[in-house]
Amino acid sequence: MTDEKEPPISLEDIDEKDIPERIPTKYLNNRVIVFNPLFASYLYVKMNFFGSPLGISKPRLEYFSKPSELSLIEALFLLKNDKITIFDPKLDKFYSHDEFYDICKKMHHKFEEKFIIYQDLRQKGYIPRPGLKFGADFVVYKKGPGLEHSPFIAHVLPQNAKITAIDMVRAGRLATSVRKKFVIANPLTMSYYFFEWFKP
């Protein structure tokens, strides 16, 4: 008798009644984890790329059998929109939006400014993902990772920031090297400044 592997679960076949109105997550060691792989897959595939499955560098648009981690910005956005709950087992409590926002602000430099821009991009229909490997705050997609190359990377301007010519040249070289447009986002005015470099 041979062991047969079960066919992969298709998210198309999943009844949305199996998905709770607010997906449960846990806050552990400053990380927000979605332990249920079905819920993690749903957030990534059906809700426009929230979270990163643990141990999968390039997830496909299908069910994955691993938990996922939400960035703090993603978690706060989903919590604010009543899509998840965040439970802290150490303190045995669920966080409200305001409580979790205070935690995030203490942990990350310019978190408030970055959240304003993240929320605005999401509301405009874009998909911002962490942009650390590109040297920016966000790498931004129109369709999503795996479906296209991101058209631009975005750097959020802190309050009272000053940009030098050297900063602009460095940013331009970075964006050109990865073939993306470089965007400076101003959270005070909700303005976006696109920079393009070209050879004369």
C-alpha positions in Angstrom: 0.0 0.0 0.0 1.5 3.3 -1.1 1.1 6.7 0.6 -0.6 9.2 -1.7 -0.2 12.9 -1.1 -3.3 14.8 -0.7 -3.9 17.3 -3.5 -3.2 20.9 -2.6 -6.2 22.9 -1.2 -7.5 25.5 -3.7 -8.6 28.8 -2.2 -11.3 28.9 -4.8 -12.9 25.9 -3.2 -12.9 27.4 0.3 -16.2 28.6 1.6 -15.8 32.1 3.0 -18.0 31.0 5.9 -14.9 29.1 7.1 -13.1 32.4 7.5 -13.9 34.4 10.7 -15.0 38.0 10.3 -11.9 39.0 12.3 -8.9 36.7 11.7 -7.1 35.8 14.9 -3.4 36.7 15.3 -0.9 36.6 18.2 1.7 39.1 19.2 4.9 37.3 20.1 8.3 38.8 20.6 7.3 42.0 18.8 5.9 40.0 15.9 2.4 39.5 14.7 1.8 35.9 13.6 -1.2 34.3 11.8 -0.8 30.7 13.0 -3.7 29.1 11.0 -2.3 28.5 7.5 -5.8 28.8 5.9 -6.3 32.2 7.4 -2.7 33.2 6.5 -3.3 32.1 2.9 -6.6 34.0 2.8 -5.0 37.2 3.9 -2.3 36.9 1.3 -4.2 35.6 -1.7 -7.8 36.9 -1.3 -7.2 40.1 0.6 -4.4 41.5 -1.6 -1.1 40.4 -0.2 -1.1 40.8 3.5 1.7 39.0 5.4 4.6 36.9 4.5 4.4 33.1 4.9 7.2 31.8 7.1 9.9 29.9 5.2 8.5 30.7 1.8 10.5 33.4 0.0 8.3 33.6 -3.1 4.8 32.4 -2.3 2.4 31.5 -5.1 -1.2 32.6 -5.3 -2.5 29.4 -3.7 -3.0 27.9 -0.3 0.2 27.5 1.7 0.6 25.2 4.7 2.6 27.6 6.9 1.8 30.4 9.3 2.6 34.0 8.1 3.9 37.1 9.7 2.3 40.5 9.4 4.5 43.6 9.5 3.4 45.9 12.3 2.1 48.4 9.7 0.0 45.7 8.0 -1.3 44.5 11.4 -2.3 48.0 12.5 -4.1 48.6 9.2 -6.0 45.3 9.4 -6.8 45.9 13.1 -8.1 49.4 12.4 -10.3 48.0 9.6 -11.7 45.2 11.9 -10.1 42.4 9.8 -8.0 40.8 12.5 -7.6 40.5 16.3 -4.3 40.8 18.0 -3.9 38.7 21.2 -0.9 39.0 23.5 -0.5 35.6 25.3 2.1 37.1 27.6 -0.3 39.7 28.9 -3.4 37.6 28.3 -5.2 40.4 26.4 -6.5 41.6 23.1 -5.1 44.9 21.8 -7.3 47.8 20.8 -6.2 49.9 17.8 -5.0 52.7 20.0 -3.0 50.4 22.3 -1.3 48.6 19.4 -0.6 52.0 17.7 1.3 53.2 20.8 3.4 50.0 20.8 4.3 50.4 17.1 5.2 54.1 17.6 7.6 53.2 20.4 9.3 50.4 18.4 9.8 52.1 15.0 11.3 55.4 13.8 8.8 57.5 11.9 6.1 54.8 12.2 3.3 57.5 12.3 4.4 59.0 9.0 4.9 55.6 7.3 1.5 54.4 8.5 -0.2 57.5 7.0 1.4 56.8 3.6 0.8 53.0 3.8 -2.9 53.6 4.5 -3.2 56.1 1.7 -1.6 53.8 -0.8 -3.9 50.9 0.2 -6.9 53.2 -0.1 -5.8 54.2 -3.5 -5.7 50.6 -4.6 -1.9 50.0 -4.5 -0.1 47.2 -2.7 2.8 48.5 -0.6 5.2 45.9 0.7 8.3 46.2 2.8 11.0 47.9 0.8 14.1 47.3 2.9 16.0 45.3 0.3 15.5 48.2 -2.1 16.8 50.7 0.5 13.3 52.4 0.8 10.3 52.2 3.1 8.0 50.5 0.6 8.1 48.7 -2.7 4.7 49.4 -4.4 2.7 47.3 -6.8 -0.4 47.8 -8.8 -1.3 44.1 -9.2 0.9 42.4 -6.6 4.2 40.6 -6.1 4.6 37.6 -8.5 2.2 39.2 -10.9 4.4 42.1 -12.1 7.6 44.0 -11.3 6.8 46.8 -9.0 6.7 50.1 -10.8 8.1 52.2 -8.0 9.7 52.4 -4.6 8.6 54.9 -2.0 10.5 56.7 0.8 8.5 58.5 3.4 9.6 61.9 4.3 9.9 62.4 8.1 8.5 65.6 9.6 10.8 68.6 9.2 13.1 66.5 7.0 15.7 68.1 4.7 16.8 66.4 1.5 20.2 67.1 0.2 21.4 66.9 -3.4 23.5 63.9 -2.4 20.4 62.1 -1.0 18.6 62.7 -4.3 21.5 61.4 -6.4 21.9 58.3 -4.1 18.1 57.6 -4.4 18.2 58.1 -8.1 21.0 55.7 -8.6 19.3 53.1 -6.4 16.0 53.4 -8.3 17.8 53.2 -11.7 19.8 50.1 -10.6 16.6 48.2 -9.8 14.6 49.8 -12.8 12.0 51.5 -10.7 10.8 55.0 -10.3 11.7 56.6 -7.0 9.0 58.4 -5.0 9.2 60.7 -2.0 6.0 60.6 0.0 5.1 63.6 2.2 2.6 62.5 4.9 1.9 66.1 6.0 0.5 67.1 2.6 -0.3 63.6 1.2 1.8 64.5 -1.8 4.0 62.2 -3.9 7.1 63.4 -5.8 8.3 61.1 -8.6 11.9 61.3 -9.7 13.1 59.9 -13.1 16.7 60.0 -14.3 17.6 60.0 -18.0 20.7 60.3 -20.0 21.0 63.6 -22.0 
